[in-house]
Amino acid sequence: MSLSQSLQQKLLQKLSPQQIQLMKLLQVPTANLEERIKEELEENPALEQGEEGSDEFSDELKDEFDSSDEEETTLDGSEEEYDNVDLTEYIVDDDGEIADYKTKDDNYPEMDDQQVIPIRIETSFHELILTQLGLLELDEKSYKIAEQVVGSLDDDGYLRRALSSIADDLAFRQSLIVEDKEIEIIIQQIQQFDPPGIAARDLKECLLLQLKRKTDEGQSVELAIQILSKYFDEFTKKHYEKIQRGLNLTDEQLKDVIHQIIKLNPKPGGNIGEINKAESYIIPDFFVINNNGILELTLNAKNAPDLRISEGYKDMLKDYEKGSKKDKRQKEAVLFIKQKIDSAKWFIDMIKQRQETLIGTMSSIMKYQQAFFLTGDETTMRPMILKDIAEMTGLDISTVSRVANSKFVQTEFGTYRLKFFFSESLSTDSGEEVSTREVKKILSNIIEAEDKRKPLSDEILTEMLQEKGYNIARRTVAKYREQLNVPVARLRKEL
């Protein structure tokens, strides 16, 4: 075995802790930023918000360092650190330069500080079912089974767990031995609760449960039950001719049946206040207003908190500096206070950089897609990729991506995620580049206007787009149709 030495040169790119923190802050939605700031305020008493800061902690902190406790707090290299610290930048009388350090930018208007995050106050789906469960006359064993069943319902109201799995949970968690048939009896009782269709094992059972509560509404309901019971697969695939032959139905009867079925709710639990989450609402990060043809951009005030350094910490440094005694404990206290102030200033700077990054990115998007923000017409959108905005802002592409994927802008035409404005380009017959967003919008308009009795195939859609001057292949049309959540022609057919 021989040892050898060699000289190698490598080029590595590493993010600094500040850059990593900024990347994390950029991804925090507006609805969660307040909570993130609250965490920092709790961890660092040198950081204050608004006029609510208090200096009550000062005496407590002084006591911690000035106590006569023999146990010492050791800071590695504290003596050397203290000798190298210029405290004038922390204690100088500067008319409150540090205390008034805020993150608001005078270059753009602030939104009303009274904006609040909406909070849902309502009964959740599972709470609603448990309330109805209390109306049943069940013995203790049956009630535990029922609770387990309700707890096994998913957010859409379905019971997608096998009876054996529910029985195993009861056995392991509650030492309750039950048979599958006992659970089935309870499930059938819960299926009578509101909303209709809950506790179904699949879509077919869910729809049938709802129809069976409407049997007094006429023959069309009875026919609908027959169709879903015997021809469910054929119905979902719109093989209407086979259904009509099997049940000897007229076109009018089939239309009535279809009308009954499409009124049913495929997700009975999905429409009930599930569950009180602020993220159920979209909190816009930006507001774009058209002021007589001039676009005005505003950052949500929740993104611009009033943060500053605590005056109490500055006063503490002054007190320590005035004192003649400079023992080890006092020096450690000074270094501790300095560390907290530095950490607070660093966090404030990160919040301000977050603001500037958000404003810079959104301003560039607004300028690039100015026609859309003025008209709301998707066909006016220009092809735009991350690189375009990165070049305009001077930011890294990954930074622009983080902003685009997690932020929303409110316009007079609706609220959009920023990534909505990004799209690839497609060439026309004249060689002009147009946004794929424009092509998708035109494709959507064509499909909306089609005769649903004879829906257009992908081949015909391709020909129609080519006639309009767009160089596009059939497989691309199929891809765009799928991205628009539009089914194939056969499944769009209506009677």
Protein Blocks (a to p, Z undefined) as FASTA:
>chain_A
ZZdddddddddddddfklmmmmmmmmpcfklmmmmmmmmmmmmmkbcehjlbcfklmmmm
mmmmmpcbfbdcddehklmmmmmpcfklmmpceehmmmmocfbdfkbccddfkbccdddd
dddfklmmmmmmmmpccdfklmmmmmmmmmmpcfkopafbdfklmmmmmmmmnopacdfk
lmmmmmmmmmmpccehihiabfklmmmmmmmmmmmnojklmmmmmmmmmmmmmmmnopak
lmmmmnopafklmmmmmmmmmmpcfblmlmgccdddfklpccdfbdcddeehiacddddf
klmccddddfklmmmmmmmmmpmblcfklmmmmmmmmmmmmmmmmmmmmmmmmmmmmmmm
mmmmmmmmmmmmmnopaklpccddfklmmmmnopafklmmmmmmmcccddfkbccdfklm
gccddddfkopacdfklmmmmmmmmmmmpcfklccdfklmmmmmmmnopacdfklmmmmm
mmnopacfklmpcZZ
